Amino acid sequence: MADTNLWGVLTILGPILLAVAIIWAIRHNRATPTEEAHTEAATKHMYNEQARDDGMHPERNSDRPAQ
């Protein structure tokens, strides 16, 4: 009888704990605005460097997204 009650509790609490852990991970895995700006700047730098190495001319206004 105790095993049945334990499985019932685990069946209910398991998904709840899993959901809480997933929500916590999503909320704490976001980049700060400073980190995001740094990433964007590094990406633009790499694209421009690659374009230069390939002999291409990067767009004058690299702030606009490609269409």
N, CA, C and O atoms as a CHARMM CRD file, in Angstrom:
* protein
*
  268
    1    1 MET  N      0.81800  -1.19000   0.00000 PROA 1      0.00000
    2    1 MET  CA     0.00000   0.00000   0.00000 PROA 1      0.00000
    3    1 MET  C      0.86300   1.25500   0.00000 PROA 1      0.00000
    4    1 MET  O      0.53300   2.23500  -0.66700 PROA 1      0.00000
    5    2 ALA  N      1.97100   1.23100   0.74700 PROA 2      0.00000
    6    2 ALA  CA     2.85400   2.39700   0.80500 PROA 2      0.00000
    7    2 ALA  C      3.50600   2.65400  -0.55400 PROA 2      0.00000
    8    2 ALA  O      3.71300   3.80500  -0.93800 PROA 2      0.00000
    9    3 ASP  N      3.83300   1.56300  -1.29100 PROA 3      0.00000
   10    3 ASP  CA     4.42400   1.73600  -2.61500 PROA 3      0.00000
   11    3 ASP  C      3.45600   2.41000  -3.56800 PROA 3      0.00000
   12    3 ASP  O      3.86900   3.23700  -4.38100 PROA 3      0.00000
   13    4 THR  N      2.19100   2.07700  -3.48700 PROA 4      0.00000
   14    4 THR  CA     1.17500   2.67600  -4.34400 PROA 4      0.00000
   15    4 THR  C      1.04900   4.16700  -4.05500 PROA 4      0.00000
   16    4 THR  O      0.95300   4.97500  -4.97900 PROA 4      0.00000
   17    5 ASN  N      1.04800   4.53200  -2.77200 PROA 5      0.00000
   18    5 ASN  CA     0.95500   5.94800  -2.41700 PROA 5      0.00000
   19    5 ASN  C      2.18100   6.71800  -2.87700 PROA 5      0.00000
   20    5 ASN  O      2.07600   7.85900  -3.32900 PROA 5      0.00000
   21    6 LEU  N      3.35100   6.08600  -2.76000 PROA 6      0.00000
   22    6 LEU  CA     4.59000   6.74000  -3.18900 PROA 6      0.00000
   23    6 LEU  C      4.57500   6.98900  -4.69100 PROA 6      0.00000
   24    6 LEU  O      4.94700   8.07100  -5.14600 PROA 6      0.00000
   25    7 TRP  N      4.14700   5.99300  -5.46300 PROA 7      0.00000
   26    7 TRP  CA     4.08000   6.16300  -6.91400 PROA 7      0.00000
   27    7 TRP  C      3.06700   7.23300  -7.29000 PROA 7      0.00000
   28    7 TRP  O      3.28500   7.97600  -8.24600 PROA 7      0.00000
   29    8 GLY  N      1.99100   7.32200  -6.57200 PROA 8      0.00000
   30    8 GLY  CA     1.00000   8.36400  -6.84000 PROA 8      0.00000
   31    8 GLY  C      1.56200   9.75200  -6.60400 PROA 8      0.00000
   32    8 GLY  O      1.34600  10.66600  -7.40000 PROA 8      0.00000
   33    9 VAL  N      2.29000   9.90100  -5.49900 PROA 9      0.00000
   34    9 VAL  CA     2.91200  11.19100  -5.19300 PROA 9      0.00000
   35    9 VAL  C      3.96800  11.54100  -6.24000 PROA 9      0.00000
   36    9 VAL  O      4.02900  12.67900  -6.70700 PROA 9      0.00000
   37   10 LEU  N      4.80900  10.55500  -6.61100 PROA 10     0.00000
   38   10 LEU  CA     5.84900  10.80000  -7.60900 PROA 10     0.00000
   39   10 LEU  C      5.25600  11.12400  -8.98200 PROA 10     0.00000
   40   10 LEU  O      5.80400  11.93500  -9.72700 PROA 10     0.00000
   41   11 THR  N      4.14400  10.48900  -9.30400 PROA 11     0.00000
   42   11 THR  CA     3.48300  10.74100 -10.58400 PROA 11     0.00000
   43   11 THR  C      2.96600  12.17100 -10.65800 PROA 11     0.00000
   44   11 THR  O      2.96400  12.78100 -11.72800 PROA 11     0.00000
   45   12 ILE  N      2.53200  12.69900  -9.53100 PROA 12     0.00000
   46   12 ILE  CA     2.01800  14.06800  -9.50400 PROA 12     0.00000
   47   12 ILE  C      3.16000  15.08300  -9.36900 PROA 12     0.00000
   48   12 ILE  O      3.19100  16.07300 -10.09900 PROA 12     0.00000
   49   13 LEU  N      4.09000  14.84800  -8.45000 PROA 13     0.00000
   50   13 LEU  CA     5.15600  15.81600  -8.18600 PROA 13     0.00000
   51   13 LEU  C      6.25400  15.81700  -9.24900 PROA 13     0.00000
   52   13 LEU  O      6.88800  16.84800  -9.47600 PROA 13     0.00000
   53   14 GLY  N      6.48300  14.69800  -9.89000 PROA 14     0.00000
   54   14 GLY  CA     7.54100  14.61600 -10.90600 PROA 14     0.00000
   55   14 GLY  C      7.37900  15.63000 -12.02300 PROA 14     0.00000
   56   14 GLY  O      8.29600  16.41100 -12.27400 PROA 14     0.00000
   57   15 PRO  N      6.23300  15.64000 -12.70400 PROA 15     0.00000
   58   15 PRO  CA     6.04200  16.61700 -13.78200 PROA 15     0.00000
   59   15 PRO  C      6.05700  18.06300 -13.28000 PROA 15     0.00000
   60   15 PRO  O      6.52300  18.95800 -13.98500 PROA 15     0.00000
   61   16 ILE  N      5.54900  18.29500 -12.06500 PROA 16     0.00000
   62   16 ILE  CA     5.55600  19.65200 -11.51800 PROA 16     0.00000
   63   16 ILE  C      6.99700  20.10700 -11.28500 PROA 16     0.00000
   64   16 ILE  O      7.36100  21.22500 -11.64900 PROA 16     0.00000
   65   17 LEU  N      7.81700  19.24700 -10.68000 PROA 17     0.00000
   66   17 LEU  CA     9.21900  19.60400 -10.45400 PROA 17     0.00000
   67   17 LEU  C      9.97100  19.78200 -11.76900 PROA 17     0.00000
   68   17 LEU  O     10.81700  20.66900 -11.88500 PROA 17     0.00000
   69   18 LEU  N      9.67300  18.95600 -12.74600 PROA 18     0.00000
   70   18 LEU  CA    10.30500  19.08600 -14.05500 PROA 18     0.00000
   71   18 LEU  C      9.93300  20.42000 -14.69600 PROA 18     0.00000
   72   18 LEU  O     10.79700  21.10300 -15.24600 PROA 18     0.00000
   73   19 ALA  N      8.66900  20.79400 -14.63200 PROA 19     0.00000
   74   19 ALA  CA     8.22600  22.07200 -15.20000 PROA 19     0.00000
   75   19 ALA  C      8.90400  23.24500 -14.49900 PROA 19     0.00000
   76   19 ALA  O      9.33500  24.19600 -15.15300 PROA 19     0.00000
   77   20 VAL  N      9.00000  23.18200 -13.17900 PROA 20     0.00000
   78   20 VAL  CA     9.66700  24.25300 -12.42500 PROA 20     0.00000
   79   20 VAL  C     11.13600  24.34900 -12.84800 PROA 20     0.00000
   80   20 VAL  O     11.64800  25.45200 -13.03500 PROA 20     0.00000
   81   21 ALA  N     11.80600  23.23200 -12.99900 PROA 21     0.00000
   82   21 ALA  CA    13.21700  23.23800 -13.39700 PROA 21     0.00000
   83   21 ALA  C     13.39200  23.81200 -14.80300 PROA 21     0.00000
   84   21 ALA  O     14.32900  24.57300 -15.04500 PROA 21     0.00000
   85   22 ILE  N     12.51000  23.45900 -15.72100 PROA 22     0.00000
   86   22 ILE  CA    12.59300  23.96600 -17.09300 PROA 22     0.00000
   87   22 ILE  C     12.34500  25.47600 -17.11400 PROA 22     0.00000
   88   22 ILE  O     13.06900  26.21300 -17.78300 PROA 22     0.00000
   89   23 ILE  N     11.33700  25.93300 -16.39300 PROA 23     0.00000
   90   23 ILE  CA    11.04200  27.36900 -16.34100 PROA 23     0.00000
   91   23 ILE  C     12.21800  28.13100 -15.72900 PROA 23     0.00000
   92   23 ILE  O     12.59700  29.19100 -16.22900 PROA 23     0.00000
   93   24 TRP  N     12.79300  27.60100 -14.65700 PROA 24     0.00000
   94   24 TRP  CA    13.94500  28.24700 -14.02800 PROA 24     0.00000
   95   24 TRP  C     15.10700  28.34600 -15.01600 PROA 24     0.00000
   96   24 TRP  O     15.74900  29.39100 -15.12000 PROA 24     0.00000
   97   25 ALA  N     15.37400  27.26400 -15.73900 PROA 25     0.00000
   98   25 ALA  CA    16.48900  27.24900 -16.68800 PROA 25     0.00000
   99   25 ALA  C     16.26800  28.25500 -17.81500 PROA 25     0.00000
  100   25 ALA  O     17.20600  28.94400 -18.21700 PROA 25     0.00000
  101   26 ILE  N     15.05800  28.34700 -18.32200 PROA 26     0.00000
  102   26 ILE  CA    14.75900  29.29400 -19.39400 PROA 26     0.00000
  103   26 ILE  C     14.95000  30.72400 -18.91400 PROA 26     0.00000
  104   26 ILE  O     15.52700  31.54800 -19.62300 PROA 26     0.00000
  105   27 ARG  N     14.46800  31.02100 -17.71400 PROA 27     0.00000
  106   27 ARG  CA    14.56600  32.38500 -17.18400 PROA 27     0.00000
  107   27 ARG  C     16.00200  32.79000 -16.88700 PROA 27     0.00000
  108   27 ARG  O     16.34700  33.96400 -17.02500 PROA 27     0.00000
  109   28 HSD  N     16.84300  31.85100 -16.48400 PROA 28     0.00000
  110   28 HSD  CA    18.21300  32.17700 -16.11400 PROA 28     0.00000
  111   28 HSD  C     19.21000  31.98500 -17.25100 PROA 28     0.00000
  112   28 HSD  O     20.41300  32.15200 -17.04700 PROA 28     0.00000
  113   29 ASN  N     18.74300  31.64600 -18.41900 PROA 29     0.00000
  114   29 ASN  CA    19.63400  31.41700 -19.55000 PROA 29     0.00000
  115   29 ASN  C     19.55600  32.55700 -20.57000 PROA 29     0.00000
  116   29 ASN  O     20.04700  32.41900 -21.69000 PROA 29     0.00000
  117   30 ARG  N     18.95600  33.65500 -20.19700 PROA 30     0.00000
  118   30 ARG  CA    18.82600  34.78200 -21.11900 PROA 30     0.00000
  119   30 ARG  C     20.04100  35.69000 -21.01000 PROA 30     0.00000
  120   30 ARG  O     20.60800  35.87300 -19.93300 PROA 30     0.00000
  121   31 ALA  N     20.42300  36.25000 -22.14100 PROA 31     0.00000
  122   31 ALA  CA    21.56500  37.15900 -22.16600 PROA 31     0.00000
  123   31 ALA  C     21.13700  38.54400 -21.70400 PROA 31     0.00000
  124   31 ALA  O     20.00700  38.97300 -21.93900 PROA 31     0.00000
  125   32 THR  N     22.05300  39.23100 -21.04700 PROA 32     0.00000
  126   32 THR  CA    21.78900  40.61300 -20.64500 PROA 32     0.00000
  127   32 THR  C     21.90800  41.49200 -21.88400 PROA 32     0.00000
  128   32 THR  O     22.50900  41.07400 -22.87400 PROA 32     0.00000
  129   33 PRO  N     21.35000  42.69700 -21.85200 PROA 33     0.00000
  130   33 PRO  CA    21.48800  43.58800 -23.01000 PROA 33     0.00000
  131   33 PRO  C     22.94800  43.85800 -23.38500 PROA 33     0.00000
  132   33 PRO  O     23.27100  43.98200 -24.56700 PROA 33     0.00000
  133   34 THR  N     23.81800  43.94700 -22.39900 PROA 34     0.00000
  134   34 THR  CA    25.24400  44.16300 -22.68200 PROA 34     0.00000
  135   34 THR  C     25.83600  42.96400 -23.41200 PROA 34     0.00000
  136   34 THR  O     26.56900  43.13100 -24.38600 PROA 34     0.00000
  137   35 GLU  N     25.52300  41.75800 -22.94700 PROA 35     0.00000
  138   35 GLU  CA    26.02900  40.55200 -23.60500 PROA 35     0.00000
  139   35 GLU  C     25.48300  40.43000 -25.02500 PROA 35     0.00000
  140   35 GLU  O     26.20400  40.03900 -25.94300 PROA 35     0.00000
  141   36 GLU  N     24.21500  40.76400 -25.19600 PROA 36     0.00000
  142   36 GLU  CA    23.60200  40.68200 -26.51800 PROA 36     0.00000
  143   36 GLU  C     24.23700  41.69000 -27.47800 PROA 36     0.00000
  144   36 GLU  O     24.48700  41.36500 -28.63800 PROA 36     0.00000
  145   37 ALA  N     24.49800  42.90800 -27.00300 PROA 37     0.00000
  146   37 ALA  CA    25.14400  43.92700 -27.83800 PROA 37     0.00000
  147   37 ALA  C     26.55000  43.48400 -28.21900 PROA 37     0.00000
  148   37 ALA  O     26.97500  43.67200 -29.35900 PROA 37     0.00000
  149   38 HSD  N     27.26900  42.90000 -27.27500 PROA 38     0.00000
  150   38 HSD  CA    28.62400  42.40800 -27.55100 PROA 38     0.00000
  151   38 HSD  C     28.58500  41.30400 -28.61100 PROA 38     0.00000
  152   38 HSD  O     29.41500  41.28300 -29.52000 PROA 38     0.00000
  153   39 THR  N     27.63200  40.40100 -28.49200 PROA 39     0.00000
  154   39 THR  CA    27.49400  39.31100 -29.46400 PROA 39     0.00000
  155   39 THR  C     27.17900  39.85700 -30.85300 PROA 39     0.00000
  156   39 THR  O     27.75900  39.41200 -31.84300 PROA 39     0.00000
  157   40 GLU  N     26.26100  40.82100 -30.92800 PROA 40     0.00000
  158   40 GLU  CA    25.89600  41.41500 -32.22000 PROA 40     0.00000
  159   40 GLU  C     27.09400  42.11500 -32.85600 PROA 40     0.00000
  160   40 GLU  O     27.32800  41.98100 -34.05800 PROA 40     0.00000
  161   41 ALA  N     27.85300  42.86200 -32.05100 PROA 41     0.00000
  162   41 ALA  CA    29.02100  43.56300 -32.58200 PROA 41     0.00000
  163   41 ALA  C     30.06400  42.57100 -33.08100 PROA 41     0.00000
  164   41 ALA  O     30.65700  42.78000 -34.13900 PROA 41     0.00000
  165   42 ALA  N     30.29400  41.50600 -32.34000 PROA 42     0.00000
  166   42 ALA  CA    31.26600  40.49600 -32.75600 PROA 42     0.00000
  167   42 ALA  C     30.82000  39.79900 -34.03800 PROA 42     0.00000
  168   42 ALA  O     31.64500  39.49600 -34.89900 PROA 42     0.00000
  169   43 THR  N     29.53400  39.54900 -34.16500 PROA 43     0.00000
  170   43 THR  CA    29.00800  38.90900 -35.37200 PROA 43     0.00000
  171   43 THR  C     29.20300  39.80900 -36.58300 PROA 43     0.00000
  172   43 THR  O     29.64600  39.34400 -37.63300 PROA 43     0.00000
  173   44 LYS  N     28.87900  41.09300 -36.44900 PROA 44     0.00000
  174   44 LYS  CA    29.07800  42.03700 -37.55900 PROA 44     0.00000
  175   44 LYS  C     30.54700  42.11800 -37.94200 PROA 44     0.00000
  176   44 LYS  O     30.88800  42.17100 -39.12400 PROA 44     0.00000
  177   45 HSD  N     31.41600  42.12500 -36.93400 PROA 45     0.00000
  178   45 HSD  CA    32.85300  42.17800 -37.20400 PROA 45     0.00000
  179   45 HSD  C     33.28900  40.94300 -38.00000 PROA 45     0.00000
  180   45 HSD  O     34.04200  41.05500 -38.96800 PROA 45     0.00000
  181   46 MET  N     32.81500  39.77700 -37.58800 PROA 46     0.00000
  182   46 MET  CA    33.18900  38.54400 -38.29400 PROA 46     0.00000
  183   46 MET  C     32.65600  38.53700 -39.72100 PROA 46     0.00000
  184   46 MET  O     33.36200  38.11400 -40.63700 PROA 46     0.00000
  185   47 TYR  N     31.41400  39.00200 -39.92900 PROA 47     0.00000
  186   47 TYR  CA    30.85200  39.06100 -41.27900 PROA 47     0.00000
  187   47 TYR  C     31.66900  40.00800 -42.16100 PROA 47     0.00000
  188   47 TYR  O     31.98300  39.68300 -43.30600 PROA 47     0.00000
  189   48 ASN  N     32.01000  41.17900 -41.62200 PROA 48     0.00000
  190   48 ASN  CA    32.79200  42.13500 -42.40000 PROA 48     0.00000
  191   48 ASN  C     34.18100  41.59100 -42.70800 PROA 48     0.00000
  192   48 ASN  O     34.69200  41.78500 -43.81100 PROA 48     0.00000
  193   49 GLU  N     34.78700  40.91900 -41.75400 PROA 49     0.00000
  194   49 GLU  CA    36.10300  40.31700 -41.96400 PROA 49     0.00000
  195   49 GLU  C     36.04000  39.23100 -43.03800 PROA 49     0.00000
  196   49 GLU  O     36.92400  39.14200 -43.89000 PROA 49     0.00000
  197   50 GLN  N     35.00000  38.41200 -42.99500 PROA 50     0.00000
  198   50 GLN  CA    34.84900  37.36000 -43.99400 PROA 50     0.00000
  199   50 GLN  C     34.60500  37.96100 -45.37200 PROA 50     0.00000
  200   50 GLN  O     35.15100  37.47800 -46.36400 PROA 50     0.00000
  201   51 ALA  N     33.78600  39.01400 -45.44300 PROA 51     0.00000
  202   51 ALA  CA    33.51500  39.66900 -46.72000 PROA 51     0.00000
  203   51 ALA  C     34.80900  40.26200 -47.28900 PROA 51     0.00000
  204   51 ALA  O     35.06300  40.17700 -48.49000 PROA 51     0.00000
  205   52 ARG  N     35.62300  40.86400 -46.41400 PROA 52     0.00000
  206   52 ARG  CA    36.89700  41.42700 -46.85200 PROA 52     0.00000
  207   52 ARG  C     37.81500  40.32100 -47.38400 PROA 52     0.00000
  208   52 ARG  O     38.44900  40.48500 -48.42600 PROA 52     0.00000
  209   53 ASP  N     37.88000  39.21200 -46.67500 PROA 53     0.00000
  210   53 ASP  CA    38.73200  38.09700 -47.10000 PROA 53     0.00000
  211   53 ASP  C     38.25700  37.49000 -48.41600 PROA 53     0.00000
  212   53 ASP  O     39.06300  36.99200 -49.20200 PROA 53     0.00000
  213   54 ASP  N     36.95800  37.53200 -48.65400 PROA 54     0.00000
  214   54 ASP  CA    36.40000  36.98200 -49.89000 PROA 54     0.00000
  215   54 ASP  C     36.45100  37.97800 -51.04100 PROA 54     0.00000
  216   54 ASP  O     36.07800  37.64600 -52.16600 PROA 54     0.00000
  217   55 GLY  N     36.91200  39.19700 -50.76800 PROA 55     0.00000
  218   55 GLY  CA    36.98400  40.20900 -51.80900 PROA 55     0.00000
  219   55 GLY  C     35.66700  40.89800 -52.06100 PROA 55     0.00000
  220   55 GLY  O     35.50600  41.55900 -53.08700 PROA 55     0.00000
  221   56 MET  N     34.73400  40.76400 -51.16700 PROA 56     0.00000
  222   56 MET  CA    33.42000  41.40600 -51.31400 PROA 56     0.00000
  223   56 MET  C     33.42600  42.70100 -50.51300 PROA 56     0.00000
  224   56 MET  O     34.26000  42.90800 -49.63100 PROA 56     0.00000
  225   57 HSD  N     32.48900  43.55000 -50.84000 PROA 57     0.00000
  226   57 HSD  CA    32.34600  44.79600 -50.10000 PROA 57     0.00000
  227   57 HSD  C     31.14200  44.67300 -49.17900 PROA 57     0.00000
  228   57 HSD  O     30.02500  44.47400 -49.65700 PROA 57     0.00000
  229   58 PRO  N     31.34100  44.78700 -47.87000 PROA 58     0.00000
  230   58 PRO  CA    30.18400  44.72200 -46.95900 PROA 58     0.00000
  231   58 PRO  C     29.27900  45.91900 -47.19000 PROA 58     0.00000
  232   58 PRO  O     29.71900  46.97200 -47.65000 PROA 58     0.00000
  233   59 GLU  N     28.03100  45.74100 -46.86900 PROA 59     0.00000
  234   59 GLU  CA    27.07300  46.84000 -47.01300 PROA 59     0.00000
  235   59 GLU  C     27.53500  48.05000 -46.21500 PROA 59     0.00000
  236   59 GLU  O     28.12900  47.91800 -45.14500 PROA 59     0.00000
  237   60 ARG  N     27.25500  49.22000 -46.74900 PROA 60     0.00000
  238   60 ARG  CA    27.62900  50.44400 -46.02700 PROA 60     0.00000
  239   60 ARG  C     26.87300  50.54300 -44.71100 PROA 60     0.00000
  240   60 ARG  O     27.45000  50.92600 -43.69300 PROA 60     0.00000
  241   61 ASN  N     25.61600  50.21000 -44.71900 PROA 61     0.00000
  242   61 ASN  CA    24.82000  50.27600 -43.51300 PROA 61     0.00000
  243   61 ASN  C     24.61000  48.85800 -43.01800 PROA 61     0.00000
  244   61 ASN  O     23.61400  48.22100 -43.36200 PROA 61     0.00000
  245   62 SER  N     25.53900  48.35400 -42.21200 PROA 62     0.00000
  246   62 SER  CA    25.45700  46.96900 -41.76000 PROA 62     0.00000
  247   62 SER  C     24.46200  46.78700 -40.61300 PROA 62     0.00000
  248   62 SER  O     24.27800  45.67400 -40.12000 PROA 62     0.00000
  249   63 ASP  N     23.81700  47.88900 -40.18500 PROA 63     0.00000
  250   63 ASP  CA    22.81500  47.78000 -39.13300 PROA 63     0.00000
  251   63 ASP  C     21.49900  47.22900 -39.65400 PROA 63     0.00000
  252   63 ASP  O     20.69000  46.70100 -38.89100 PROA 63     0.00000
  253   64 ARG  N     21.29100  47.35700 -40.96400 PROA 64     0.00000
  254   64 ARG  CA    20.05000  46.85300 -41.54100 PROA 64     0.00000
  255   64 ARG  C     20.13800  45.34900 -41.74000 PROA 64     0.00000
  256   64 ARG  O     21.17400  44.84600 -42.17700 PROA 64     0.00000
  257   65 PRO  N     19.07100  44.62000 -41.42700 PROA 65     0.00000
  258   65 PRO  CA    19.09900  43.17500 -41.67100 PROA 65     0.00000
  259   65 PRO  C     19.03300  42.87100 -43.15700 PROA 65     0.00000
  260   65 PRO  O     18.46100  43.63500 -43.93300 PROA 65     0.00000
  261   66 ALA  N     19.61300  41.76700 -43.53800 PROA 66     0.00000
  262   66 ALA  CA    19.57600  41.34200 -44.94300 PROA 66     0.00000
  263   66 ALA  C     18.15600  40.98500 -45.33300 PROA 66     0.00000
  264   66 ALA  O     17.39800  40.43000 -44.53700 PROA 66     0.00000
  265   67 GLN  N     17.80500  41.31000 -46.56800 PROA 67     0.00000
  266   67 GLN  CA    16.43400  41.03000 -47.01700 PROA 67     0.00000
  267   67 GLN  C     16.43800  39.99700 -48.11300 PROA 67     0.00000
  268   67 GLN  O     15.37800  39.63100 -48.62000 PROA 67     0.00000
